[in-house]
Amino acid sequence: MADLRSNSESKTEQRRVGLLYDERMCKHHTPDHEDHPENPNRIKAIWKKLHSAGIPQRCILLNAKEVEDKHVLLVHSQNHLKLIKNISSKQFDSRRERTASRYNSIYFNDGSSEAASLAAGSVVEMVQRVAKGELNSGMAIVRPPGHHAEHDEPMGFCLYNNVAIATQVLLNEKPEERILIVDWDVHHGNGTQKMFWEDPRVLFFSVHRHEFGSFYPANDDGFYTMIGGGPGAGYNINVPWENGQCGDADYFAVWDHILIPVAKEFNPDIIIVSAGFDAAVNDPLGGCRVTPSGYAIMLKKLMDFAQGKVVLALEGGYNLESIANSTLACVETLLEDKPVVGSAEVHPFESTWRVIEAVRHNLSPFWPTLAKELPKKLTDQKAHLIPVASLLLFSFQTDIYMLYVPSSSSDSEVEDNENVSEKFADLLSRLVEPFSKMTTHAVSSNSDNWRSDLSKFDIWYASFGSNMWQPRFNCYIEGGQVEGMTKPCSGAVDKTLPKEILWKTFPRRLFFGRDFSQTWGPGGVAFVSVESNIQEKVYMCLYRITLEQFNDVLLQENSKSLPISSPLFDLSALNSFTNGESNSAEVNLESGWYRRVVYLGKDHDIPILSMTCKQSEFESFKSGELTLRAPAEGYAKTLVRGLVEGKQLSEAEAMAYIKNSYTRPL
């Protein structure tokens, strides 16, 4: 096969669009061919769709190339290169799966090394050809994806950071080049962000589901306050969705009021798109609803810059039909031989305008074009409620999202909902078909029986954070709002206040982690270690409530909304604690910061329960993968208030106690 294979060389006026696909990248799959969303069928489905539309005949087909070691080392460590390059060799046969288990959402097999090398090398090849002017634009259909891979660690299905490698190769060849990276994958491109954090030659833009750090990769890196550092300050732009269901109108608003104005000022020489299609309608992981025409319009707007030099590199996308249709729409847009059809959606969600205004305000010191306030007439144009019953909801396979109810009484950081009944599913799907087609599940008719059962059992809920202040905790039971809350709590179903309150200390380590919370802003929040340590002491305020109420508190602490159809923590789990079988258990929630229930013994023969981060997250805090950070001022004052009003410490002692907790390493 020739290095450049054109099936349309005689059509000199047609845009020269590069297309790259190589079935050798299908050799990367789970070790025993187990089901997995990131599988070879993804790129096979795309290639089949493009073939059926006659796309390859209109493009310039490029050969896949393996990446050079020196190019990998521009962004990855020597250890990382060694791992990915050798993981498929025979020497790893007996320990390949064990090695993969050390990383976040990674698998390896005997084809992983070659596929990863081809994916990275192919994106480099496409970017170089477009940068040199040999091609106008191009699409690299590659896997495994790359934008989560960090300097020294594969993660999130990503082995090499394909886009980052290609970007750095181009910068080495053309040091003055201005490169715009647009990451529209539904997940934040954490790896790419870190690699260009201080480089003003690279404008990194990512729009993604974030939900205040609870959506994968479940950290604070993707929040809008993360703007780059040093000379790169202002060149890192994050647009973090507060909820799922974002569609064409939401993305167009971000393009028109953030990305396009900044791109005009930045004036890029080339644009590289981390083209994940997991924000597409029906994606099982993304939970958003961007249409193929939505992607085409976003791409068309980008083609107005850099003389149309745009390279798309495939990232995520796990619904085969959606990823194939979306890729087809994008390649047709690059070819400019088919008009882009507009979307039927009219207005964004209220939360979208809120995020856009926050991003603009935060970046306006760096980009004057963002300083002007958006007209109220514009931001008042919001998506309307769909009036189907009072809370007619629908669910995805991997998470549960609200159809759209903008108001909430919860103090949670993310809104979540239970499933819809089957008898409404058909009506709902017909009503929202222009926007998306979703899977529905039935709710048990006995969904409230557990409440009656668990209401008969008392437990002590032990709080070590802001709920040590009694008026604040009461809002988690009664509902309502006190000082320091950004919105009202929904409260528990049973709004009976605690029967008793007492204070105790426990031999656990208190620490503060995470970079930002919606309620408190920049700064850490409190967690405790699961294992006891006689050298440590943490103050806890114990509230005597029912096990039913504890479930509602647990739900609210993990940023979810009532009601729920089954308990997160039931009697069998409690019995496993009191019988000595375990001292902690993780609850079945897809996201949240307090998903581990901890057993602290008994007082007056009543079990004492608290909640903290998952054990894997605790290990990430210890290793530095997740940030340890001093608490926000308002958060710290609330803890002090609880300790002082609870007559445990003086104000000075409480402040010293908190400072001692965040100034020591784990």
N, C-alpha and C positions, 0 to 999 in steps of 0.2 A: 504494500500500500504506500502510495506517495505521501510525503510529509504534509503537503497541502493538496486536498482533493476537491476540486470545484466541479459541481455539476451544472454550473450556470455561468461559466466564464464568458460566454458570448453576450450575456446581459450586463454590459458594462455600466449601465445607468442604475442598475439595482444595487441597493445597499449591500455591502460585503459583510454578511453576518456569519460569524464563526459558530460552529456547533461541535460539541465534543461529547462522545459517549464511548465507553469501552466496557464490554461485558466482564472483563477480568475483575472489575470492582464488585461484581456479584459474589466473588469468592469469600468475601467477608460476611459471615453469618454466625449465628449462635452455634456453640460447639456440637450440639446434637440436633440441630435444626429445630429447636424449640421455637414456639411462636414469639415474636418480638416485633414491636412497631417499626424499628429501624432494620428493615430486611431487604434482600435483593429485589423483591418485587416492586419496590418503590421506583427504581430507575428503569426497570423493565417496562412498567406500565407507562412511564413517560415516553420512552423510546417507541413503544408500540403506537401510542396516540399520535406522536409526531409523524411517524411513518404513514399512518392511515390518512393523515391530512396532507401528505406530500411535502412536508417541511424539509427533510434532508436534501431533496433535489433542488431546493431554492437557497441552500446555505453552502458555506465552505466548510467542509468536514476536516477537522483536525485530528491527528493521532494523539492518543493519550501518552504522556511521558512520565516516567518515574522522577520523583523529586531528588535533587542533589543534596547530599549531606550538608554542604556549606550553606545552602538556602534554608534548610530546617533550622540550623544553628543560629540563624539571624534572629529567631524569635523563641526557640526552645532551648532547653539545657542539653548538655551532652548526655546526661542520664536519661532524659526523655527520648532523645534520638536513639540511644542504645536500646531502650525498652521496646519502642515501636518497631524498630528495624529488626530486632531479633525475636520478638514474641512468637512468631510463627515457626521458628526453627525447632528441630527435634529436641534440642536441649531443654525446651520449655514444655514438652509434651505432658510431663507428669505434674507440672505446677502452673500451667497456663490459667486454669480456672481459679486457682487460689490467688494468683497474681491479680487477675481481673477483679476479684472480690475486694481488693484493697482500695479500689477506686469507686467513684460515684457514678452509677449507671453506665457501666462499661462491660463489654464482653470481648473475648479474643478467640480466634481459631487459627488454623494453619494457613488461612488465606488473608488474615488481617494485615500483615506487614505489606504485602504487595498492593492490596486495595488502598491502604492509607497513603502509600507512596504515589500511586497513580492519581489519587484524588488531589493531593497537594501539588504534584508536578503538573497536572492538567490545568489547574487554575493559574499556576505560574505561566504556563504556555499561552493560555488564552489572554491573560492580562498583558503579557509582553507583545503579542501580535497586535492587540488593539492600541496599545500605547505607541507603538512604532508607526501606526497608520496603515498597516497591512490589512487590517479589518476595521470596519466602522464600529462594530460592537460584537458581542458574542455571549453564548450561554454554555456553561460547563456543567454537564449533568453528571455529578460526581457523588460518591459516597465512599467511606463514611463522612458525615458532615464535620464541621470544624470549629464553629464559633465559640463553643464552650471550652475547648482545649486551652489550658493555661501553659505558662512557661515551663513548668516542670511536672505537669499532671494532665493525663487524659480525663475527660469527664463528660457526662451528658451525651453519650453515644459518639463523642468526638475524639479522634486520636491525634491527628495533627491539625493545627489551626490553618486551614487552607488559605483563607482570605488574608490572614495576617502575614503568612509567608510570602504570598504573591505581592502584597503591598510593600513589604520591606525589601524584596528583591528589586522592585521598581524604584524605590527610593535610593537604593545603592547605585542603580544605573543612572538615575536622574535625580540628584539630591535636591533640586529646586522644585520638583514636581509637587503640585497640590492635589491630594487625593481625598475624595469624599467616599467614605464607606457608609452605605445605608443598610442597616440590618432590620428587615421587616419580619424576620422569624418571630413567632409568638413568644419565644423565650428570650431573655436578655442575653446579649453577646458578651458575657463576662470576660472571656479570654481575650477577645479582640480589644475590648476597652482597656484592659490592663497593659496590653503590649504597646499602645500608643498614647498612654496617659499623659505623657509630658512632651508630645511631639506636635507642634503647631502646624506641621505640614499635612497632617492627617486630621480631617474633621470626621469624627465617629458619631453617627446618629443611630440610635436604636429606639424603636417603638415596640412595646412588649407588654404582656400581662405581667403585673407585678404584685398588686394587691398587698402593698405595704410590706413586701418581703416574704410573703407566704407562698407565692407561686414559684415554681422551679426557675432558676437554681436556688431559690429560697434564701436569699441574703439581701443586703441593702445596697449592693453594688449598682443596681438598676434604678435607684431613685433619682429624681431630678436634681437633687443637690450634688450628685456626683458629676462634676463638670470638667475634670482634668486637673492636673497639677503643674506647678512651675510654669515654664513657657507654654505648656499645653492647656493652661486654664482657659475655659470657655470653648475649647475645641472638642469637648465630649458632651454630647446632648442625649439625655435619656427622656423618653416620654413614657411614663409608667401607668398603664391602665389600672384603674382601681377595681375593675370588675371584668367578667367575661362578657360575651355577647357583642363586643365591638365589631362593627362592620364597615362597609364602604364609606358611609357618611362620616364616621369618626376618623378614619384614616385620611380622607380628603381634607378634613378640617385641620389636621395636624400638618399635612403637606402645605396647605395654603397659608397657615398662620405661624408656622415655625420653620419647617425644612426649606421651603422654596425661598422665603425672604433671606435666610441665612446663607443658602447656597449662592444667591446672587452676590452677596458681599464676599463670600469665600472664593468664588470663581474657580472651581476645580478644573484641573487638566484632564482628569479621568474620574469616572465613578465606578465603584465596585459594589455590587449589591450582594449581601448575604441573603440569598433568596430562599428563605424557608417558607413553605406554604402550609404551615400548621395553624395559621390564623384563618384558614379557608373554611368555608361552610362544610360542616360534617366531619371536620378533623376530630379524631377521638381523644387527642391530648390537648388541643388548643382552646376549644370552647368559644371561639369567635366565629364570625360569619362574613368574611371577605369573599366576594365573588370573583370569578375569573376576570370579568370586565373591570372590577375594582383594582386588581393587580395591574391590568393593562393601562388603566388611567394613571395610576401612580408612576408606572414606568415611563409613560409618555411624557409626563411632566418632568421627569429627570432627564429625558433626552434633549430637553431644551438647553442643557448645559454641556460644557466640555466638548462642543462640536458633535454631540451625540455619542461620544466614546463611553459606552456603558458595558460593563461585563457583569453577568449574573452567574453566581456560583451557588449551586443547590446546597441548602442546609436541611432543615427539617421538613415535615409534611408527611402525614401517616394515613390519610385516606387516599387510596389509589386513584379513585376517580377524580377527586378534588385536585390532587397534586398534578395529575396528567392534564386536566383541563386548564388549570392555572398556568402551567408551563407553556402549554400551547398558546394561550392568549398572550403571554409575554413574548414568545419568539415571533409570533405574527406581528406584534407591535414593533419589535426590532427591525423586522423586514419592511415595515411601513407599507404593506401592500393590502391592508385590510383596515377599514375605518374602525376606530375604537368606539364601542357603543357605551353610552353612559349608564350609570346605575340608577335603579328605581328609588333608592333611599334618598331622603330629603335632609333630615336633620340628625345631628349627633346626639348622644346622651348628655344629660346634665353633667355627669362626672367627667365627660370628655372636655367640656369647656373649662371645668375647674382645673383639670390637669394642664391644659394648654395655657391658661392664664398664669398658673404657678411656674411653668417652665419659662414662659416669656419674661416674667418678672425676675426670675433667678438669673437669666442669661443676658438681660438687657444691658448690664455694665460692659459686656463684651461685644454685643451685637446691637448697636443703636437702633437698627430697624425693628427690634422687638420692644422698644421702650414705650411705644404708643399704646394706650389702652384700646382694647377691642370695643367697638360700639355695643352698647347694651342691647340695641335692636338685633344685633347679630347673635350674641350669646343667649338671648332669650328664646332663640329658635332651637327647641329641644325635641328629642324623640318623645312621642306621646305614649301613654299607657295603652295597653291592649286590654279592653274591658271584658275579660273572660273569667267569670266567677270573681272571688275576692282576691285570691292568691293562686291563680292558675299557673302552675310551674311545670317546667320540663327539665329532663336531666340528660347529661352526657354519660358515656360509658365509664369515664374515669373521675368525674367530679360532678357536682350538682350546682346549677346556677339559676339565678332568678331571671324570668322572662324580661321583666324590667319594672321594678318598683323603686323609685328614686328616694322615697323617704324611709327612714329606719329609726327604731327606738333603741337600737343596740349600741353599746360602746365599743363594739368590735371593730377591727381594722378591715375586715373583709366580710361581705355579705354572702350568706349561703342559705340554701333552702331544701326542703324535702321534695319528694317526687310527686307527680300528678297521678290521679287515678286513671285507670285505663279507659273508663267510659268517656273522658274528656280528651283523650290523646288524639283521636282522629279529628275532632273539631279543631283542636289547637294546631295540629300540623297543617290543616287546610288554611287556617287563618294566617299563619306565619310562613307559608310556603314561599312567597316572594323573597323572604329574607334567608330562610334556612330550613333544613329538614332535620329534625332531631329525633332521637330515640326516646321513648317514654317507658316508664316502669310503674307498676302498680304500688299503691300504699296499702299496707295491711289494714283491714277493718278493725283489728284489735290493737291499733297503734298506741292507744292510751292505757292499756292494761298494765304495762310495766310501771306507770306512774303510781297507780294505786298500790302496787306491791312494794315499791321502793320508799314510798312515803311513810311506811311503818318502821323504818330503820333510821336511827340517828347516827351521825358521824360528826367528828370535829373537822372542819375545814381550816387548815393552818396556812395563814397568809404571811408572807415575808416581804411583800412589795407594797404597792400603793394601797392595797386593800387592808393593810394594817390600820389605816384611818377609817374608823367605823362608819362615818357618814357616806364615804365612798362605797364601802362594801354593801351598805344597805340598798344602794341603787341597783346592785346586781340581784337583789331579792325583790324589792318593791318596784323597781324601775325608777326613772327620773334621772336627774343630772345635778352634779355639784361642781364646785370650783375645780378646774383642771381637766374637765371632760369636754371634748369637742362636740359631742352629741349625746342625747339621752341614752341610757341603758334600757333595754327591753324588759329587764327583770326576769324573775323566774315565773313559772306557771303558778306555783304555790308561793304567794307573796307574804307568808308568815315570817316575821323577823326572827333572828336567832334566839333560841331559848336561853342560852348562856353565852358568855364571852369570858375567856381567860387567856393569860399569857404564859408562854413557856419558852425555854431556850433548848436548842438541839445541837448536837455535835456535827453540824454540816457546814460546808463552805458556801458562803454567800458571794456571788460575783455578778458583774454587770456586763452584758454583751449586746450585740447588734449596734448598728450605726444610727438608726433612725426609726422612730415609730410615729404613726399618724397622730396619736394623741399628744405625745410629748415633744415631738420634733427631734432634732439631732441629739444623740446621746444614747447610752445603753439602758437596758431594762434589767430587772433583777431575776436571777436564777439561783438555784441551789444544787449542790452535788447530791447524787443519789446515795452514795456510800458515806457512812459516818466517819468522822475523824475527830478523835478526842481533843486535838489541839485547836479545833475550830468551834465557833459558837455563833449561831444565828438566832435572832429574836423572831418569834412568830406569834401572831394574834390568832387564837383559836375561836371559831364560831361554831356553835352547836346547831346544826341544820339537818335536814333529812337527806338521805342518799339521793332521793329524787331531785331536791334542790341543788345538791352538789353537781349532778349531771348538767343542770342548766347553767351553773356557774362555770363549769368546765367548758361548756359550749361557748359561752360569751368570752371567756378568756382566750379562746382560740379563734376569735373573730368570726363566729358563726351566729346565725339568727335562729330564733325559735320559730316554729316548733320542730321537734324531732320525733321520728316514729318509733325509735327503739333507743335504749340507754347506751351511752358510750362506756359506762362503767357500771356493771351489774352486780348482783349478789354473788355470783360464782367467782367473779374477780375479787370481790372483797373477801370472800371466804379463803381464797388462795393466799391472801395476805395474812389473815388472822390464824390460819393453820400452819404458817411458817414456810409455805412453799416458795414464796418470793416476797420481795420488798418493793417492787415497782413493776409497772406494766404500761405499755404504750397503747393508747386508745386508737380506734380505727377512724382517723381523720386524714384527709389528703394533705392538709396544710394546717399551719398554726405553730405558735412558738412554745405552747405548754401542753404537749401531747403525751407527757409521761406522768402518770399518777404515782405518787410515792407514799409508802406506808411508814408512819413514824411511831408506831406502837399504839398504846391505849391510854386513856385517862378516864377514871371511873368506869372502866370496862367498855368504854366507847372508842371505836377505832379513830385514829387521827390520820387524815389524808391531806396531802398537799399535791402540787403539780409543778413540773419544771420541764426543761427541754429534753428532747430525745437523747439517748446515750450517744448516738453517732454525732449529734450536734455538740454534745459536751466534749467529745474527743476533738472535734473540729475547733472548738474554742481553745482547747489545750494546745493544739498544734499551730494555731494562728490562722487557720483557714477561715474561721469566722472571727469577727472582730470583738475583742474585749475593749470596752469603752466606758469612761465615766458617765454617770447618769446625767440627763438634762437637768437644768436647775429646778424647773418646776416639779419634775419627778422626785428629785432628791428632797425638796421641801415637803412633799406629800408624805414621804417615808418618815422624815423627821417629825412631822406633825402627828403621825400615827404613834410613833414611839414616845413622844412627849405627852400627848393627851392620854395615852395608855399607861402613863406613869412608870415607864420602864427606864428611860434615860432622860437626862437634861438635854437641852438643845445642843449644847457644845459636845456632850458625849455622843449624841446621835449623829452629829455631823462627822465626828472622828470615827465612829463605827462604820459609817458608809464609806468614808475616804479610805479606811484600812481595807475595805473589801474590794475596791477597784484599783488600788495602787500595787497590789501584789499579783504576780503571775499565778496561774492555776498549777 
